[in-house]
Amino acid sequence: MAALKTRHGRWKPLVWLTVQKSDLKGLRNEVKDSVLLRLREFIAPAVKMTILACPP
């Protein structure tokens, strides 16, 4: 899941991908990459982002 952290400290989901745990084995990085690429489709190129590894 990719989420936006608001000024109030809350997280708002922007993009997520549902994957069966059995299908995730050996593909964890590819799944993360696909979520980040999908997020990039929605964000203007001029917008700067900071990516955190694990939001709460």
C-alpha positions in Angstrom: 0.0 0.0 0.0 1.1 3.5 -0.8 -0.3 6.1 1.6 -0.2 9.9 2.1 0.7 11.1 5.6 -1.4 14.2 6.5 -0.2 17.1 8.6 -2.4 15.6 11.4 -0.3 12.4 11.4 -3.0 10.2 9.8 -2.3 8.0 6.8 -4.6 8.1 3.7 -4.3 5.1 1.4 -3.6 6.1 -2.2 -2.7 2.9 -4.0 -2.8 -0.8 -2.8 -2.5 -4.2 -4.3 -4.1 -7.3 -2.9 -2.0 -10.5 -3.3 -2.4 -13.9 -1.8 0.4 -14.7 0.6 1.1 -17.9 -1.3 1.6 -15.9 -4.5 3.9 -13.4 -2.9 6.8 -15.9 -2.3 9.8 -14.7 -4.2 7.9 -11.8 -5.8 7.8 -9.3 -2.9 10.1 -6.7 -4.6 8.2 -7.0 -7.8 4.9 -6.4 -6.0 6.3 -3.3 -4.2 7.7 -2.0 -7.5 4.3 -2.4 -9.2 2.6 -0.4 -6.4 5.2 2.4 -6.7 4.9 2.5 -10.5 1.1 2.7 -10.2 1.5 5.6 -7.7 3.8 7.4 -10.2 1.0 7.3 -12.8 -1.2 9.5 -10.5 1.5 12.0 -9.3 2.6 14.9 -11.5 6.2 14.7 -12.6 7.0 18.0 -10.9 5.8 16.7 -7.5 8.6 15.5 -5.2 7.8 12.5 -2.9 9.5 10.9 0.0 8.9 7.2 0.2 8.9 5.5 3.7 9.4 1.8 3.9 6.6 0.9 6.2 3.9 3.3 7.2 1.9 2.3 10.2 
